[in-house]
Structures are given as structure tokens and as C-alpha cells.
Amino acid sequence: MNNKIIDLHGKDEIEATKIILMAIMDFENGSISSLEIITGNGGTLRRVLENILEDEGYSWHHKNNNLGSYIIKK
């Protein structure tokens, strides 16, 4: 199993949503063992990610208290 880091810098909401959902599918089917998603400090992508994670039933914490870096948990 591998770790996956996704950096959403420069992505728009639609593109970010697709990338997030694909990563969650990989996480769910066990092809990756840990998932970090980097949104940066802008509020839009953070809200998109948090909404998706809440809808899908995932919890998260911020890496090193960095509000733009999410460690996803099952």
C-alpha cells in the first residue's frame, strides 16, 4: 500500500472535486493506505474538500496545524 499526497493549488472547484472524489475512491478500495490533500490557505477549496469529506463520512485533521493540509482518516 502507498501513501498519496494531492496538491490542489491552482485547481478550480470542478477540477478539484473530480480529483478529490477519485482519491477517495482509491482510498476506499484500499489501493492507498493514507491520503493527504493540500488545498492551500484559500477558503474555496478548503470548503469544497470539507463538504465532500463530511458527505462521504470521513474525518480529518490538519497536518502540523496547517489549515491548508488535510490528513484523511477512515
Secondary structure by P-SEA (a helix, b strand, c coil): cbbbbbbcccccaaaaaaaaaaaaaaaaaccccbbbbbcccccaaaaaaaaaaaaabbbbbcccccccbbbbcc
